[in-house]
């Protein structure tokens, strides 16, 4: 019985290691601002040694690059909402631009 359990555990570990890219950590994006409820997309770490970080489906070599892309994606969504609301969103594209500045500053 002990030997069967050992082989089962080893097989499960191999299957997990061979599986496609999986996130290893929770959100690595430090910025929490969210004008209009639009948060910066999460930045995740994956088990790909060449491009281990992901933001919005885009992969990156460096964490800083992924965080910057997350800020860019948030800006785009925020500006789209501000532009399409006809002023009823309660914030402007200028506010979205300032939020991006704040988002980028949170990287350090």
DSSP file (Angstrom, degrees, kcal/mol; ACC not computed):
  #  RESIDUE AA STRUCTURE BP1 BP2  ACC     N-H-->O    O-->H-N    N-H-->O    O-->H-N    TCO  KAPPA ALPHA  PHI   PSI    X-CA   Y-CA   Z-CA
    1    1 A X     >        0   0    0      0, 0.0     4,-2.2     0, 0.0     5,-0.2   0.000 360.0 360.0 360.0 -43.5    0.0    0.0    0.0
    2    2 A X  H  >  +     0   0    0      1,-0.2     4,-2.0     2,-0.2     5,-0.1   0.899 360.0  49.6 -60.6 -42.2    2.8    2.4    0.9
    3    3 A X  H  > S+     0   0    0      2,-0.2     4,-2.2     1,-0.2    -1,-0.2   0.893 109.2  51.4 -66.7 -40.3    4.5    1.8   -2.4
    4    4 A X  H  > S+     0   0    0      1,-0.2     4,-2.3     2,-0.2    -1,-0.2   0.904 109.4  50.5 -62.3 -41.6    1.3    2.4   -4.4
    5    5 A X  H  X S+     0   0    0     -4,-2.2     4,-2.5     2,-0.2    -1,-0.2   0.894 108.6  52.7 -63.2 -40.3    0.8    5.7   -2.5
    6    6 A X  H  X S+     0   0    0     -4,-2.0     4,-2.5     1,-0.2    -2,-0.2   0.939 111.7  44.8 -60.4 -47.9    4.4    6.8   -3.3
    7    7 A X  H  X S+     0   0    0     -4,-2.2     4,-2.5     2,-0.2    -2,-0.2   0.868 112.3  51.9 -67.1 -36.1    3.9    6.1   -7.1
    8    8 A X  H  X S+     0   0    0     -4,-2.3     4,-2.3     2,-0.2    -1,-0.2   0.927 111.3  47.3 -63.9 -44.8    0.5    7.8   -7.1
    9    9 A X  H  X S+     0   0    0     -4,-2.5     4,-2.3     2,-0.2    -2,-0.2   0.918 112.7  49.3 -62.4 -43.8    2.0   10.9   -5.5
   10   10 A X  H  X S+     0   0    0     -4,-2.5     4,-2.2     1,-0.2    -2,-0.2   0.906 110.9  50.2 -62.9 -41.7    4.9   10.9   -7.9
   11   11 A X  H  X S+     0   0    0     -4,-2.5     4,-2.3     1,-0.2    -1,-0.2   0.902 110.5  49.4 -64.5 -41.2    2.6   10.6  -10.9
   12   12 A X  H  X S+     0   0    0     -4,-2.3     4,-2.2     2,-0.2    -1,-0.2   0.900 110.2  51.1 -64.9 -40.1    0.4   13.5   -9.6
   13   13 A X  H  X S+     0   0    0     -4,-2.3     4,-2.1     2,-0.2    -2,-0.2   0.904 111.0  48.3 -64.1 -41.0    3.5   15.7   -9.2
   14   14 A X  H  X S+     0   0    0     -4,-2.2     4,-1.9     2,-0.2    -2,-0.2   0.905 110.7  50.9 -65.6 -41.1    4.7   14.9  -12.7
   15   15 A X  H  X S+     0   0    0     -4,-2.3     4,-0.7     1,-0.2    -2,-0.2   0.901 110.8  48.7 -63.3 -40.5    1.3   15.6  -14.1
   16   16 A X  H >< S+     0   0    0     -4,-2.2     3,-0.6     1,-0.2    -1,-0.2   0.899 111.7  49.2 -66.4 -39.9    1.2   19.0  -12.3
   17   17 A X  H 3< S+     0   0    0     -4,-2.1    -1,-0.2     1,-0.2    -2,-0.2   0.830 112.9  47.5 -69.1 -31.0    4.7   19.9  -13.5
   18   18 A X  H 3< S+     0   0    0     -4,-1.9    -1,-0.2    -5,-0.1    -2,-0.2   0.531  88.3 109.9 -88.2  -6.1    3.8   19.0  -17.1
   19   19 A X  S << S-     0   0    0     -4,-0.7     3,-0.2    -3,-0.6    -3,-0.0  -0.222  79.1 -89.4 -68.2 160.4    0.5   20.9  -17.2
   20   20 A X  S    S-     0   0    0      1,-0.2    -1,-0.1     0, 0.0    27,-0.1  -0.023  72.7 -48.2 -61.9 174.7    0.2   24.1  -19.3
   21   21 A X        -     0   0    0     -3,-0.1     2,-0.4    25,-0.1    -1,-0.2  -0.139  64.9-178.6 -50.8 130.9    1.0   27.4  -17.9
   22   22 A X        -     0   0    0     -3,-0.2    25,-0.8     0, 0.0     2,-0.1  -0.983  32.5-104.3-131.9 143.3   -0.7   28.0  -14.5
   23   23 A X  B     -A   46   0A   0     -2,-0.4    23,-0.2    23,-0.2     3,-0.1  -0.443  26.6-169.9 -65.4 139.7   -0.6   31.0  -12.3
   24   24 A X        +     0   0    0     21,-2.9     2,-0.3    -2,-0.1    -1,-0.1   0.627  66.0  26.2-101.7 -18.8    1.7   30.5   -9.3
   25   25 A X  S    S-     0   0    0     20,-0.7    20,-0.3     1,-0.1     3,-0.1  -0.853  80.5-100.4-139.3 170.1    0.7   33.6   -7.3
   26   26 A X  S    S-     0   0    0     -2,-0.3    19,-0.2     1,-0.2    -1,-0.1  -0.109  74.8 -39.0 -79.4-171.7   -2.2   36.0   -6.8
   27   27 A X        -     0   0    0      1,-0.2    -1,-0.2    17,-0.1    17,-0.2  -0.257  46.9-169.9 -56.9 125.7   -2.4   39.5   -8.3
   28   28 A X        +     0   0    0     15,-3.4     2,-0.6    -3,-0.1    -1,-0.2   0.341  54.4 110.0 -98.1   3.5    1.0   41.2   -8.5
   29   29 A X        -     0   0    0     14,-0.3    78,-0.1     1,-0.1    -2,-0.0  -0.727  50.0-168.5 -80.6 119.7   -0.5   44.5   -9.5
   30   30 A X        +     0   0    0     -2,-0.6     2,-0.3    73,-0.1    -1,-0.1   0.675  55.0  98.7 -84.1 -18.4   -0.1   46.8   -6.5
   31   31 A X        +     0   0    0      1,-0.1     9,-0.3    72,-0.1    72,-0.1  -0.558  42.5 177.0 -79.5 130.4   -2.3   49.6   -7.7
   32   32 A X        +     0   0    0     -2,-0.3    -1,-0.1     7,-0.1    71,-0.0   0.463  36.5 121.0-111.2  -4.7   -5.8   49.5   -6.3
   33   33 A X        +     0   0    0     66,-0.1     7,-0.5     1,-0.1     2,-0.1  -0.284  33.7 178.4 -61.8 146.8   -7.4   52.7   -7.8
   34   34 A X    >   -     0   0    0      5,-0.1     3,-2.3    44,-0.0     5,-0.2  -0.484  12.8-161.2-154.8  75.7  -10.5   52.1   -9.9
   35   35 A X  G >  S+     0   0    0      3,-0.3     3,-2.0     1,-0.3    56,-0.1  -0.356  88.0   3.9 -56.2 133.9  -12.3   55.1  -11.4
   36   36 A X  G 3  S-     0   0    0      1,-0.3    -1,-0.3    53,-0.1     3,-0.1   0.701 132.2 -67.0  62.2  18.7  -15.8   54.0  -12.4
   37   37 A X  G <  S+     0   0    0     -3,-2.3     2,-0.9     1,-0.2    -1,-0.3   0.618  99.0 138.2  77.6  12.1  -15.1   50.6  -10.8
   38   38 A X    <   -     0   0    0     -3,-2.0    -3,-0.3    36,-0.0    -1,-0.2  -0.804  34.9-166.8 -96.6 103.4  -12.5   49.8  -13.5
   39   39 A X        -     0   0    0     -2,-0.9     2,-0.2    -5,-0.2    -5,-0.1  -0.475  31.3 -96.8 -84.1 156.5   -9.6   48.1  -11.8
   40   40 A X        -     0   0    0     -7,-0.5    31,-0.1    -9,-0.3     3,-0.1  -0.563  53.3-101.3 -66.4 135.5   -6.2   47.5  -13.4
   41   41 A X        -     0   0    0     29,-0.6    -1,-0.1    -2,-0.2    33,-0.1  -0.228  47.7 -92.2 -57.7 150.1   -6.2   44.0  -14.8
   42   42 A X        -     0   0    0     -3,-0.1    14,-0.7   -15,-0.1     2,-0.5  -0.272  28.8-139.7 -64.6 149.9   -4.4   41.5  -12.6
   43   43 A X  E     -B   55   0B   0     12,-0.2   -15,-3.4    -3,-0.1     2,-0.3  -0.966  27.5-170.6-108.3 122.7   -0.7   40.8  -13.1
   44   44 A X  E     -B   54   0B   0     10,-2.3    10,-2.5    -2,-0.5     2,-0.5  -0.834  20.7-132.4-118.5 152.6    0.0   37.1  -12.7
   45   45 A X  E     -B   53   0B   0     -2,-0.3   -21,-2.9   -20,-0.3   -20,-0.7  -0.892  27.0-169.4-102.4 131.2    3.1   35.0  -12.5
   46   46 A X  B     -A   23   0A   0      6,-3.5     2,-0.5    -2,-0.5   -23,-0.2  -0.759  35.5-108.2-118.4 165.0    3.3   31.9  -14.6
   47   47 A X  S    S+     0   0    0    -25,-0.8     2,-0.7    -2,-0.3     5,-0.1  -0.112  80.6 115.0 -86.4  39.3    5.6   28.9  -14.8
   48   48 A X        -     0   0    0     -2,-0.5     3,-0.2     1,-0.1    -2,-0.2  -0.932  52.0-161.2-106.2 108.6    7.1   30.0  -18.1
   49   49 A X  S    S+     0   0    0     -2,-0.7     3,-0.3     1,-0.2    -1,-0.1   0.746  88.3  50.9 -65.0 -22.0   10.8   30.9  -17.5
   50   50 A X  S    S+     0   0    0      1,-0.2    -1,-0.2    -3,-0.1     2,-0.2   0.855 131.5  10.0 -83.6 -35.8   11.0   32.9  -20.7
   51   51 A X  S    S+     0   0    0     -3,-0.2    -1,-0.2     1,-0.1    10,-0.2  -0.622  73.5 165.6-142.8  76.5    8.0   35.1  -20.1
   52   52 A X        +     0   0    0     -3,-0.3    -6,-3.5     9,-0.3     2,-0.4   0.517  51.7  72.8 -80.2  -5.1    6.8   34.6  -16.6
   53   53 A X  E     -BC  45  60B   0      7,-2.1     7,-2.8    -8,-0.2     2,-0.4  -0.897  56.8-168.1-119.0 142.9    4.4   37.5  -16.2
   54   54 A X  E     +BC  44  59B   0    -10,-2.5   -10,-2.3    -2,-0.4     2,-0.4  -0.978  10.7 174.9-129.7 137.0    1.0   38.1  -17.7
   55   55 A X  E >  S-BC  43  58B   0      3,-2.5     3,-1.5    -2,-0.4   -12,-0.2  -0.918  79.8 -20.8-139.6 113.3   -1.3   41.2  -17.8
   56   56 A X  T 3  S-     0   0    0    -14,-0.7     3,-0.1    -2,-0.4   -13,-0.1   0.806 127.4 -49.6  61.6  31.5   -4.5   41.0  -19.8
   57   57 A X  T 3  S+     0   0    0      1,-0.3     2,-0.4     0, 0.0    -1,-0.3   0.424 114.6 114.8  87.6  -1.9   -3.3   38.0  -21.8
   58   58 A X  E <   -C   55   0B   0     -3,-1.5    -3,-2.5     8,-0.1    -1,-0.3  -0.867  56.5-144.5-101.1 134.9    0.0   39.6  -22.8
   59   59 A X  E     -C   54   0B   0     -2,-0.4     2,-0.3    -5,-0.2    -5,-0.2  -0.740  17.0-172.2-104.3 151.7    3.2   38.0  -21.4
   60   60 A X  E     -C   53   0B   0     -7,-2.8    -7,-2.1    -2,-0.3     3,-0.0  -0.945  31.9-138.7-141.0 155.4    6.3   39.7  -20.3
   61   61 A X  S    S+     0   0    0     -2,-0.3     2,-0.4   -10,-0.2    -9,-0.3   0.867  92.1  48.5 -77.6 -41.3    9.9   39.0  -19.2
   62   62 A X  S  > S-     0   0    0      1,-0.1     4,-1.7   -11,-0.1     3,-0.2  -0.817  72.9-137.8-110.3 142.3    9.9   41.6  -16.4
   63   63 A X  H  > S+     0   0    0     -2,-0.4     4,-2.5     1,-0.2     5,-0.2   0.889 106.2  57.9 -58.9 -41.1    7.3   42.2  -13.7
   64   64 A X  H  > S+     0   0    0      1,-0.2     4,-2.2     2,-0.2    -1,-0.2   0.880 104.7  51.0 -59.9 -39.1    7.6   46.0  -14.2
   65   65 A X  H  > S+     0   0    0      2,-0.2     4,-2.3    -3,-0.2    -1,-0.2   0.906 110.2  49.2 -64.7 -41.5    6.6   45.6  -17.9
   66   66 A X  H  X S+     0   0    0     -4,-1.7     4,-2.2     2,-0.2    -2,-0.2   0.901 110.7  49.9 -66.1 -40.7    3.5   43.6  -17.0
   67   67 A X  H  X S+     0   0    0     -4,-2.5     4,-2.0     2,-0.2    -1,-0.2   0.903 110.1  51.0 -64.4 -39.8    2.5   46.1  -14.4
   68   68 A X  H  X S+     0   0    0     -4,-2.2     4,-2.3     2,-0.2    -2,-0.2   0.917 109.7  49.7 -63.1 -42.4    2.9   48.9  -16.9
   69   69 A X  H  X S+     0   0    0     -4,-2.3     4,-2.7     1,-0.2    -1,-0.2   0.895 107.8  54.3 -63.6 -38.6    0.7   47.0  -19.4
   70   70 A X  H  X S+     0   0    0     -4,-2.2     4,-2.1     1,-0.2   -29,-0.6   0.905 108.7  48.8 -59.9 -42.0   -1.9   46.5  -16.7
   71   71 A X  H  X S+     0   0    0     -4,-2.0     4,-2.4     2,-0.2    -2,-0.2   0.895 110.5  51.4 -64.3 -40.4   -1.9   50.3  -16.2
   72   72 A X  H  X S+     0   0    0     -4,-2.3     4,-2.4     2,-0.2    -2,-0.2   0.915 109.6  49.3 -62.4 -43.7   -2.2   50.9  -19.9
   73   73 A X  H  X S+     0   0    0     -4,-2.7     4,-2.2     1,-0.2    -1,-0.2   0.898 110.7  50.3 -63.9 -40.1   -5.2   48.5  -20.2
   74   74 A X  H  X S+     0   0    0     -4,-2.1     4,-2.7    -5,-0.2    -1,-0.2   0.925 109.5  51.5 -63.4 -43.7   -6.9   50.2  -17.2
   75   75 A X  H  X S+     0   0    0     -4,-2.4     4,-3.1     1,-0.2     5,-0.3   0.930 109.4  50.4 -58.2 -46.2   -6.4   53.6  -18.9
   76   76 A X  H  X S+     0   0    0     -4,-2.4     4,-2.3     1,-0.2    -1,-0.2   0.924 113.6  43.9 -60.0 -45.6   -7.9   52.3  -22.2
   77   77 A X  H  X S+     0   0    0     -4,-2.2     4,-2.0     2,-0.2    -1,-0.2   0.897 115.2  49.1 -66.7 -40.1  -11.0   51.0  -20.4
   78   78 A X  H  X S+     0   0    0     -4,-2.7     4,-2.7     2,-0.2    -2,-0.2   0.935 112.7  46.6 -64.5 -47.6  -11.4   54.1  -18.3
   79   79 A X  H  X S+     0   0    0     -4,-3.1     4,-2.8     1,-0.2     5,-0.2   0.888 110.3  53.8 -64.5 -39.1  -11.0   56.5  -21.2
   80   80 A X  H  X S+     0   0    0     -4,-2.3     4,-2.3    -5,-0.3    -1,-0.2   0.928 111.4  45.5 -59.3 -44.5  -13.5   54.4  -23.3
   81   81 A X  H  X S+     0   0    0     -4,-2.0     4,-1.1     2,-0.2    -2,-0.2   0.922 113.6  49.0 -65.8 -43.8  -16.1   54.7  -20.4
   82   82 A X  H  <>S+     0   0    0     -4,-2.7     5,-0.8     1,-0.2     4,-0.4   0.913 115.3  44.6 -62.5 -42.6  -15.4   58.4  -20.0
   83   83 A X  H ><5S+     0   0    0     -4,-2.8     3,-0.6     1,-0.2    -1,-0.2   0.860 115.1  46.4 -70.2 -36.5  -15.8   59.0  -23.7
   84   84 A X  H 3<5S+     0   0    0     -4,-2.3    -1,-0.2    -5,-0.2    -2,-0.2   0.595 100.1  68.3 -84.8  -9.6  -18.9   56.9  -24.2
   85   85 A X  T ><5S-     0   0    0     -4,-1.1     3,-1.3    -3,-0.3    -1,-0.2   0.603  94.7-131.4 -87.3 -10.1  -20.8   58.2  -21.2
   86   86 A X  T < 5S-     0   0    0     -3,-0.6    -3,-0.1    -4,-0.4    -2,-0.1   0.829  75.0 -50.5  63.0  30.2  -21.4   61.7  -22.6
   87   87 A X  T > <S+     0   0    0     -5,-0.8     3,-0.6     4,-0.1    -1,-0.3   0.387 119.5 106.4  90.8  -3.9  -20.2   63.1  -19.3
   88   88 A X  T <   +     0   0    0     -3,-1.3    -2,-0.1     1,-0.2    -6,-0.1   0.515  55.7  83.0 -87.6  -2.7  -22.4   61.0  -17.1
   89   89 A X  T 3  S-     0   0    0      2,-0.3    -1,-0.2    -7,-0.2   -53,-0.1   0.755  97.4-125.0 -71.1 -22.9  -19.6   58.7  -15.8
   90   90 A X  S <  S+     0   0    0     -3,-0.6     2,-0.3     1,-0.2    -2,-0.1   0.520  83.5  66.5  88.4   4.7  -18.6   61.2  -13.2
   91   91 A X        -     0   0    0    -13,-0.1    -2,-0.3    -9,-0.1    -1,-0.2  -0.976  69.4-137.2-151.8 161.1  -15.0   61.3  -14.4
   92   92 A X     >  -     0   0    0     -2,-0.3     4,-1.8    -3,-0.1     5,-0.1  -0.623  33.8-101.9-115.0 172.1  -13.1   62.5  -17.5
   93   93 A X  H  > S+     0   0    0      1,-0.2     4,-2.6     2,-0.2     5,-0.2   0.863 123.7  59.4 -60.7 -35.5  -10.3   61.2  -19.7
   94   94 A X  H  > S+     0   0    0      1,-0.2     4,-2.1     2,-0.2    -1,-0.2   0.903 103.9  50.0 -60.1 -40.3   -8.0   63.6  -17.9
   95   95 A X  H  > S+     0   0    0      2,-0.2     4,-2.2     1,-0.2    -1,-0.2   0.893 109.6  51.5 -63.1 -39.2   -9.0   61.8  -14.6
   96   96 A X  H  X S+     0   0    0     -4,-1.8     4,-2.0     2,-0.2    -2,-0.2   0.899 107.7  52.2 -64.2 -40.7   -8.1   58.5  -16.3
   97   97 A X  H  X S+     0   0    0     -4,-2.6     4,-1.9     1,-0.2    -2,-0.2   0.903 109.6  48.9 -62.2 -41.1   -4.7   59.9  -17.4
   98   98 A X  H  X S+     0   0    0     -4,-2.1     4,-2.3     1,-0.2    -1,-0.2   0.889 107.6  55.1 -65.6 -37.9   -4.0   61.0  -13.8
   99   99 A X  H  X S+     0   0    0     -4,-2.2     4,-2.7     1,-0.2    -1,-0.2   0.890 105.7  52.6 -62.0 -37.4   -5.0   57.5  -12.6
  100  100 A X  H  X S+     0   0    0     -4,-2.0     4,-3.0     2,-0.2     5,-0.2   0.916 106.9  52.0 -64.3 -41.2   -2.5   56.0  -15.0
  101  101 A X  H  X S+     0   0    0     -4,-1.9     4,-2.0     1,-0.2    -2,-0.2   0.929 112.6  45.9 -57.3 -44.9    0.2   58.2  -13.6
  102  102 A X  H  X S+     0   0    0     -4,-2.3     4,-1.3     2,-0.2    -2,-0.2   0.888 111.6  52.1 -65.4 -39.6   -0.7   57.0  -10.1
  103  103 A X  H  < S+     0   0    0     -4,-2.7     3,-0.4     1,-0.2     4,-0.4   0.928 110.1  47.8 -62.7 -46.1   -0.8   53.4  -11.3
  104  104 A X  H >< S+     0   0    0     -4,-3.0     3,-1.3     1,-0.2     4,-0.2   0.875 108.1  55.8 -63.4 -36.9    2.7   53.7  -12.8
  105  105 A X  H >< S+     0   0    0     -4,-2.0     3,-1.3     1,-0.3    -1,-0.2   0.791  96.5  65.3 -65.7 -27.3    4.0   55.3   -9.6
  106  106 A X  T 3< S+     0   0    0     -4,-1.3    -1,-0.3    -3,-0.4    -2,-0.2   0.627  83.8  76.9 -71.4 -11.8    2.7   52.2   -7.6
  107  107 A X  T <         0   0    0     -3,-1.3    -1,-0.2    -4,-0.4    -2,-0.2   0.734 360.0 360.0 -68.9 -20.9    5.2   50.0   -9.4
  108  108 A X    <         0   0    0     -3,-1.3    -1,-0.2    -4,-0.2    -2,-0.2   0.428 360.0 360.0-108.7 360.0    8.1   51.3   -7.3
